[in-house]
């Protein structure tokens, strides 16, 4: 008789929950959603044109390897945006989504979307204003504009530690106590990270690590894309005048800041964010950033 279906039946050891994976013309299939360090049993089967099933007599077993670890040491805030802006770990406060909405996120999850100049994710703690921190998140639909920043007063004009995109390049800019020095880029004090072009329509995992040196007043900042270190810069905090001066941490929306000489605004982006992690007082290693990427991309 003609074989109309062929594939594999498998189940986790100690359970009777049968799962099926249909095979291709070469009788191969990929089993997905398996648990880490778990024993499974599997056998092959076919179904013929009379709807009769035939199974292999021998049932094979295998044990999956340990999956990627989730680095949580020092994790102070973790916003997964599963239809809320709750911090899912003990540490920072819950965030507030202002004029935001929820869309499809990474690997079947939910993400936060910003759709206007007033769309913001407001975290009522500066968290990263001590200069030593790590943050990692997924981003999509990004262009030139404001990603996140620390506001240093209740005014709309005073910011520090600004992460943005300018001229297609990701840029991290520390500020002074009175205004962030975005305009100083022409003097080489706030160089952009060098990286290849990114397709804005795709999800990317970005990470920043920053180490503050209180003696030199400088930050050593490293930039990662999809788990890989891409570039690093050293930038000045102007004598540490921004350190521990933050009021809140903001993602998205328009950044408007100016003084009597310079207009230093940043546009808003129609971006989406997912799985925002913030590590307070911790610089993630290359291996830990890679582990986060491998863990969350699944």
N, C-alpha and C positions, 0 to 999 in steps of 0.2 A: 504493500500500500504506500501511497505518497505520504511523506513526512510533512506536516503542515506547521509544526512548532517544535523547536528544540531549544534546550537551555539547561540551566542548573537550578537545583533546589538546595537551599542552605538554611541553617539555623544555628543559633548560639547554643553552646553547650549548656545542658541543664534546662533548656526550655523546649517548648513544642511550637514556637512561633516560626512557621515556615515562610521563607521569602524566596522569590523566584527572579532569575535573571535570564532573559531570552538571549540566545546565542546568535551570532551572525552566520554567514554561509560557511565559514571555516570552523564552525562550532567553537567559537571563543566568546567570552563575555567578561565584563568587568564588574566586580562586586563593589558597591559603594555604600557609604554610611556605616562601615564596620567600626566597632568599638576598639579602643586601644588595649593591647595585652589581653586579648580574649580568644578563647578557643571556639572554632566553628566546625561544623560538619557539612559536607557538600556531596551531592551526587548528581550525575547527568541524567537527563530524561528526554524522550521524544513523544510527540503526540501525532498519530496518523490521521488519515482522511476519514476514518471511521470513529474518530474521537476516542481511540484507545491509547492509553499511556504505557510506556515501557521505561523502566528505570535500571540503572546500573546496580548490580548486586552489591558491589563493594561501596561503602560510604567513606570518603576520604576526610581527614581532619587536618586543620592547620591552626596556628596561633598567630594572631596579628602582633606586629611590633609595637613598641611604645610610641605613641603619637607625639607631636610637637608640644613642648611645655608652654604653659601660660605664665610668663614672668609677672608675678604679683608683688614681689618684695619692693616696698616703697611706693606702690600704686596708691595714690591719694584720691584720684577721681577717675571714674569710668562711666561715661555716658553712652549707652548703647542705643538709645532712641527707639525702643520698642513701644512706639505710640506714647512715649512720655519723655521727660527730660530729667529723670531721676538719676542721682549718683548711685551706682550699684555696689559701691564699696564704702567702707567706713572711712570718712575723712572729710573732704570738701562738702559744702552744701549742695542741695539739688539746684539745678539750673532753671532758668525761665526762658521758654521759647516765645519770642515776641514777633508777631506777624510771620510765623513760620508754619510749615505744613509737613506732613509725613509722606514719604515716597518709598518705592522699593530700594532696599539697601544692598549691602554686601552679602552674597551667598544666601539669598532668600530672606534676609532680615529687613528691618525698617530703618530708614535714614531720615535725617532732618534736612528740609529744603528751605533755602532763603530765596525770596521772590520779589523783594523790593529794597529800596534804600533804607527802610526802617526795620527790615527783618534782622533780628539779632538773637543770639544765644547769650544770655546774661548770667554770669556766675558771680555771685556777690562776695567773692574772695579773690584777691589778686593771684594767689598761689605761686606764680613763677617770678614774683618781683624780687626775690632774693638773688636771682641770677644763676643759681644752680638748680637745674631741673631737666626733665625730659618730657616730651609729649609725642604722641603718635596718634594718627587718625587716618581714615579713608576720605578721599575727596574726589568729586566729580563735577564736571561742567565749570571749571575754573578758568578765569581770564585775568587780565590786569586788574588789580584791585586789592581790597582789604580782606585778609583771612582772619587773623586774630590780633588782639592788642591788649595791653594793660593800661587802664585809665588811671591817671595819677591824681585826679581830683574829681569833684562832682561836675566840673565844667566839661563841655564837649570839646575843649581845645587843648587839653593836656594829656598826653599819652606817653607811654614808654614801652619798650619791648614789642615792636610791631613786626608781625610776619605778614608779608604781602607778596604780590606778583607785580613787577614793573618791567615793562618792555619784554614780557614773556619769560622773565627769570624770577625764581623764588628768592626773596630777600628777607633777612632778619636784621632789624634796626633797633639798637638800644637808643635811649633818648637822654635828655637832661631832665632836671626836675621841672622845668617850665614848658618844654615842648620837645617832641621827638625830632631827631635831626635827619629826617628823610631827605631834605634838600642838600645835606652834606655829601651826598653820594658822588658829586662831581669832584670832590677832593680826595676820593679814595678811602674815606673813613668808614663807609658802609658798603663794601662791595657785595654784589649779588653772588649767589652760588652759581657755579658753572655746571650745567647739566644739559642733557640732550632734550630735544623738544618732546613734550608730552601731548598725547591725544586727549583733549579736554572732554571728549564724550565717554571716556573710559574711567573706571575706578582705579585710583592709585593709592597705595599706602605710603604716607609721608611720616617722617619722624625727625625731630630735632632734639639734640642734646646740648646742654650749655653748662659750662663750668666757670664760675666766677672766681677771679683771683683778687682778693681784697688788697693785696700789696700793690699790684700794678693797676688795679681798677679796670681790668680788661676781661672780656668774655671770650672763651674758646667755644665756638659753636660748630656742631657737625650736622650735616644734612643727609638724610637717607631717602631713597625711593625704592619701594617694593623690597624692603629688607636689606638693600645694599647701600654701603656708604658711598656717597656721590662727591661731596666736597666739604671743606671746612674753612671757616674764616675766624679771624680774631678781630674784635671790635672793642672800642673804648666806651666806658660808661660815664666819662667826664668826671672822674674822681668819685664814682659811686653815688652820685647824687640821686639816681633813680632807685637805688637798692632799698627795699622795704618801704617804698613810698606809694605803692599801688592801692587802689580802692576796689577795683573789680577787674575781671577778665571777660572780654567780649569777643565773640566770633560773629563774623558777617556784618552786613550793613555798610553804610558809608562812614568813613573816618574823616571828620572835619576838624582840622586843627590849624591854627595860623597865629602869627605874631604880626608886629607892625610892618615887617618887610616881606614875609614869605607866606604864600598859600601852599599848604602841605597836605591837601586833601587826598583821599584815596577813594576810588569808586567802589560801589557794592558789586557783588557777583551773584549771578543766578546759580550758586553752587549748592551741592548736597554734601553733607557730612555724615559719617557713620563711625561708631566705636571710638569716640574720643577718649584717649588715656592721658592722664597727667601724673607724672611722678615728681613729688616734691622732695627737694634736697637730694636727688639721685640722678647720676649720669649713667644711662644705660650703656652697656657694652655692645660691641658689634654683634656678638652672639645673641644677646637678649633682644635686640631689635629684629634680628632674623627670626628668632623664635616667635615673637609677636606676629610677624607677617605670616609665617607658616601656620601658626595656630588659627589665625582669623581668616585666612583665605579659604579654609576648608568649611 
